[in-house]
């Protein structure tokens, strides 16, 4: 999430391309269509890692389920207007106990906490 701390990418364009390529690999194996990756736009202001590039993914008929797929927890608003029927898949499984946006916030909080602990440990 913060590769610049490790000197991994010389510029934002390289980071964006990395995220795009990783997204394509995940989509190839798990489903979904990668629409692109762009620099952060500030819409998640105040959220951990809100300065990371944002990837846009659209569901397709290769997904096993809209809620339980690899992409489900990462879109805070969900795929507006999309149902399992509209993309030609069967809805499977029980509804998630948390909304996708809540799952994303919980994961981001865990990542932020781990990052803070790592920074504190490296300073000690």
Buried (B, 14 or more C-beta within 10 A) or exposed (E): EEEEEEEEBEEEEEBBBBBBEEBBEBBEEEBBBBEEBEEBEEEBEEBBBBBBBBBEBEBEEBBBBBBBBBBBBBBBEBBEEEEBEEBEBEEEEEEEEEBBBEBBBEBBEEBBEEBEEEEEEEEE
